[in-house]
Amino acid sequence: MINKNEAYLITDEKQRLYYTGYQSTDGYLVLGENFTYFVIDNRYFHAAQKLLTKKGVKVILGSGYLPLKAIMEETGSTTLGIDFTKTGISDYNTFTEMGYSLKDISCELKEAMTVKSSDDLKKIAKACAIAEKSLKKIMPLIREGIKERELAAELEYRMKMLGASGTSFETIVAFGENSAVPHHVTGETVLKKGMPVLIDFGCIYKGFCSDMTRTFYYGKPTEEFKNAYEAVYKAHMTAAENIIEGTECSVADGYARNVLKEYGMAEYFTHSLGHGIGVYIHEAPALSPKGQGVLRSKMVFSIEPGVYFNGKFGIRIEDSVTIEDGKVKSFMTFPKKLITIK
């Protein structure tokens, strides 16, 4: 909550998008108890004015921090709230020299962005739908001889053709033993029979991200692979079925981790259960053994248990989900049961 005589300065591109719904590579927001200003240069001024004025935002043509000084004086603000994790030393020194008391609002902004508006949820749902539809379109291409890089390019092409502005992160396509590396760098490996196929991907729609992973098997899977897949599938479903509004983040992680422990695979689950998703692909909350806080309605996060056996294979099953009516609702409809490609 912004107090009297305080103004919050938002300079980060994704934070500006979250608070205004307007995407620009430059400019800054100044938020107060009863005011919102958006300072932007000529490249965006008229478009921003057309969109934001009707939202109660006063759009000002300018650049640099002279407009900020004028706003602070006009509103009687003496304390400037800034995100210490996004502000460089040069700007920090500038604000100090301008005579303002500085307040770190990084935690406050991070917390505020965890709960999504209905409009935010619609955009995330669309980003998820585009990702899923694109995956379905490339399934026939998962054939012997295709390279990881080629399959990733085909997937990204289809996401853009369906309306995405770009990818949420660098697409991961991992064949064979490469799937045992959670953040494998997609490369030149050629698909052959008897290889798992792990695809971790997402796209951006109107500034909001999606995130999804599916693991397939090209050929006849081994019993070892099928057993591990069943463990990951059960871990995913157990977490999704037991997480409710008010669940502690560490407890949510434990639902999946305990299942993998029953299968003797907990040590191969080398990352957390999930992370928040929004304008950033990784944001609060953190569903990990040391995760802080509780899961609330309209938060969006991933559920992505996985196991990784070095030199052999890895398996991850991931959905982007939210909490609706007190329980988990997935944005994904693509099957999570093991799909073998012959």
Steps between C-alpha positions, in 0.01 A plus 500: 500500500637839400496753783443872482808696382635186329538426131601167350721502192460207258776482239513129412339415166305198623384674817373791290311253284345334806374830643383664175436226246713706261827366362791733429877472507540835676327731745401481865197504725455714809232367733355678799213469744267683259697538177667308218736662250666339200802681358584396145681636193369584152523142373217387726333818622187512281430126520550501878281806541219339299508179704583618850314830540169315515649289780564810708871522420647842423745453211787748486732556204859498618812306587756498778407586857402868465133397459537288814622802694201703380258223599655469847467875555145515363379215719697601811681167504827482691557124519575309182431128493728308266566134429852448632532182290436693177670833571862558399754684715502799266123553530513436875759775537294732279192458719707560812649817351146616416439500875246219533472250781520160328288199587552145372172375355636185331322258735177697481501499119587130484216414737248718314582338167433147626122543490369542148200697377229335293650663191847369588359148537336520157832597341682217677229257394544613139879461524446145630250418226743619233778286648282188516364541149852546367619183673216304342599633157861383527425151633512348148853643463639291787658246273840338454758736353365833628740711709419662834562843349267431208213384720541805725492731197183336370333542839600865535384574145155361571465692826570825317262407219228449762548845653792482743740794502788274595611221731484517879855365515747310282311192379644173633484194276704212640540157340637190669742553787479877445162486678690426822625862499209712635609811307656330199613736222311391188750384240579275207414161651309285251196301612528121481278215612526422869536864608287706738394842370468780758352832385489796742356814344264793527400818325408861571157638419441871562787500748398193703678164500412133481719207606454133416705179484415161358721192472434239231675181395596428140484125461435239767572633850699292747345382825736732685374798302134403542543460876668839532232662284226354716672644809521849349142482375374396843708776664349758265143385549536468879624859524227630269227317693619598849602864458220728614470868580706564812749218442851597607747506212733254673211261566399514133851393401484222757193341342700412189830436674343248738358299209841483335645395835259204504641396162857542624554791262496809723875554458451527123249786538759776488289817479190645661142403418416832340525875462270792443411598143387839371678774308815324620545131426643456850345706777349451844377274649773236528367147558814354655605327821591842642224693323342782701135598519175336394327444168201725440215535255600638156867425547653330195782250539649185351475144625803324354643200684781319324770237541838497327734205463836621376612337176165322455183709490290765671124545537305816581126567482399865532177699487433867561220518760303742713281470809130539433216424742759395755676231295747458215374561149740418216518714187614189312290222350777310318529142638749438778498120473797352314473531122719267296574594140555209266 
